[in-house]
């Protein structure tokens, strides 16, 4: 997947979302406090409390733990809210690579998956990868996604008359999403307003029957393999 057009900046702002201060400080230390490249803020508590406070934190990347104070999967609620942000990409921190958790995280907007069992030394690389607009996922994660997609109805690319479902401009949007670009970058590339890109994506999701950018990326790759545009 090619690198996005996002311009490099002196520091990537990271928001660490956890259930308690001990965990947040442990994760924060992984970025080596004071090291060039990152600024780190933390939010702890219940999903409701964190969601209420999200608006005050315009981070480039959010690292969200699966478990918060109100439950073992409460982090998904924060992830879903982060998905609505046009500025923040999300990485989900999972306890283990359970297939249903992996699929749920990507479906709800995660751009990467990191595990507690992984070395914290690789966390900064994960954050940098997601910040650049790319996906951070292991081969096992991808296997879970592909396996889940086999149980979904096949994505239709033509209507009943054999005509393509997507317009040329919508195909352009799909291609740029697959290249790792975010909405505002796609808007600049296509010389349209950002809200127009959101409208295109809404129609594309409706036409193809997908519900996330990850599914759309998989569609784009499979379409290329079949010789599509």
ABEGO torsion letter per residue (X at the ends): XBBBABBBBABBBBBBBBABAAAAAAAAAAAGBGBBGBBBBBBBEBAAAAAAAAAABBBABBBBBABBAAEAAAAAAAAAAAAABAABBBBBBBABBBAAAAAAAAAAGBABBBBAABBAAAAAAAAAAAAAGBBBBBAAAAAAAAAAAAABBBBBABBAAGBBABBAAAAAAAAAAAAGBBAAAAAAAAGBBAAAAAAAAAAAAAAAGBABAAAAAAAAAAAAAAGBX
